[in-house]
């Protein structure tokens, strides 16, 4: 008898999803999307691999959401397409999620249960859960003591400590510690992303001073601030700063408008009387406005990108406008941001980004100090870094060893590992392989099979050749010549001799089978093999070769 | 009558190439390769667009190379495939280049002229050139006063000031200033890449202390250092540190071995008696060795990658080995480095990289302090940042304005801009458009046409569909059905109805032309257009559609 903990999002900063499973019940923590790295092969998002959930469908009692970031809750509608769910979430997350759900049709039943720091709740017979407050770059982020018959586990997803937060209260440090005394947790799953950053993550408070200082020297200029749409407190700081300098605020972009509306309804946003609608903004001089827009990652169709390209319907960039990037790039994703910055520069904007100016952004994730403080407040028997890459997992382990834990107390959940909690001991369990699940985030939210992605990758590197062999009544038609079509391999006009060589190769392979051999599958295979060899020898590089037939 | 300055590498940190052209003569500065950003679409390197050079072929008097970095000299053999060249370079660069040239066949004539700091030389009738020493991450990097009848221009490519360099002497600050007094330069083209980095770039000297400190705590462990192969002084520091701790040094990798051999021959490397060959290394305990390997950018087939994947023929990684990354990622290229780090971690190595440890690397490029110092030493009438992105160009302009220059003294060379120097004034000149020239760096060094790259990009995003229409004697064969083949679009097995819909669409388009219409071009166009529309409506996304015929 034991508690299994299974990671269905893979070793990843994003696509967060963990299953806590006892012999008769299971609950899920988080259900987030991910963003493809580097090249996207035409897919916009990644979601966790739900396959295992379908197998234990009847055991699933609930989905608990830790906070309102896309990589923790936005894959929920995809799961709702397949199984009904009871969702436990803070009202802020609930409302964010409701807005996402609107884009989906034919969902199974779902219901919401509100949760809040300090308010204990139980799920099924096995799970007593006590949420507590932590800080992060979205308000009302929670950590959880999960009390089960097999031991108490702390699920501490993304967090930092901020003792002077903008909108939230500081993390419940005293409560976290006293729950530890009471429940003696055997294991904590902890955010490990900041394990390579020294010290403590700085407070959000200081960002407003930066906004103030930029606005004080931007009189007579249009000002734009871009940040991620869930960062309600950053948006509040922009509003506060605008108020001090007598500017009205324009908030533009579907997701950011929705989130601000939710936050206003929940009493989180102050000074929002200076926020004006588009039609009012049009009557005001642009240089008396502060625009808050999405686009901090350089997203192709974001509000700021449209402004930078002169194709935003409501907002025109004026020469000399000040544009503030209040967010950090996801490592490896700098290129689209630089492209956006450069478009703005070329339109005459003065762009302010983190290499030019300090204190434009602070991370939502705790640094080494925060991570160690949390580990010592909770003092579990075992620690397991999550929401991290392998690099951060190893740095977290080494940090905890430096901080007084033993190396065997740190569990590195690699690849497809799971954990088993039983009799106050945590061990690695069975392997739970997960696939990359790609979604084309178009209107139909199509899932794209990974074989298709593999083909796209191969074609992107060296193109494709189609060889079409004529058959008649299922038999080889030797009177008609096979045809070769290519795309993305070589520039046909300049390589007619190469095409000719390919044709000769295919024809001689077919001939070698003799007139009466009609094992079409075998012929197709041989044609591919021989052409592959021919091209490798001649060009040194071979594209995807697809051999097909045409029935005459 | 004027001097034209044309940038053939585009606005780019890499692919450096500038042409200085008078009415009757032209010289070229640098001829470097670039590396593709983000996804590579099967190409390995980019080279400058030589088209304009072919046009002025007979005017070209020489190629001058500033320093021994790939992005400044390694495209030279590609140019030598088309035109003969007199090459002016420091002996170090000459030898580096000779090693590159070995991989190429059928080159035009070329000859080398050695240059050195302080030794004036003339090219043709128009160019008197005075090289001076600067510092950078490869020794013997030069800047140039170019004295012409139309004014003196300073060509100050990549540089920093290092007053305690490892191998070089400090930059010739007094000489740079006195040449300015003598020649009163009208323009300086200056490295601008560090314009977003505060202060002065730190000295290379401190890196050795870092190596020492890591080696002092790595007794009994195998140690690896990876750095870029041209960074001779970094390699020297690794050797020095190994010597202090009684380690022998193994240098492995073609490019790094070649460069070290050149440096040894030129008397640049000391303590090289502790460098051992592979066969000697095999007899020594691995934990008494220091390995110097390429792989600092996570290159797929680099020595360190092969070690990390357990497929290096000579070198086996032992559990607990220490691996030091002494180099910074190119921004936006972090992903492959992280992948390499993670492979090493999974094999049990302790990996030390810049987020974990300070002073593992210093940039080769001057920061804001260096850039301003150079501007004031040279004190030209106009300044033009090069080797930079638009972001850095703008930051350089703003820095120079803060440093006392007027905004109109800074020339922002954007996109396809050129400059014209005449009568002590610099103006922007004609546009010189350059294309992206891609090279498949295989044995044949094939140039890949940009139309092929475009096709690969499109196919990578949504795949390809081939529609094959049967024709007989150039006329539509209505008795045979057209066939549709697809790759990378959808997973065919799960979308039979979609394929069927496509076939119906194609067949009905063909039918609509009537039996006797044999305008095949027109039919092909209509089939494509109609299928495009059909798929857009049904799927919301359309791949490349190629309509071809097969002659029966």
Interface residues (C-beta under 8 A of the other chain):
Chain A: X37 X38 X39 X40 X41 X42 X196 X197 X331 X332 X334 X335 X338 X341 X342 X345 X346 X351 X355 X356 X389 X390 X391 X394 X395 X414 X440 X442 X443 X444 X446 X449 X451 X452 X455 X456 X457 X459 X460 X461 X462 X463 X464 X466 X468 X470 X480 X481 X483 X485 X487 X488 X489 X490 X491 X494 X539 X540 X541 X544 X546 X548 X550 X551 X552
Chain B: X37 X38 X39 X40 X41 X42 X196 X197 X331 X332 X333 X334 X335 X338 X341 X342 X345 X346 X351 X355 X356 X389 X390 X391 X394 X395 X414 X440 X442 X443 X444 X446 X449 X451 X452 X455 X456 X457 X459 X460 X461 X462 X463 X464 X466 X468 X470 X480 X481 X483 X485 X487 X488 X489 X490 X491 X494 X539 X540 X541 X544 X546 X548 X550 X551 X552
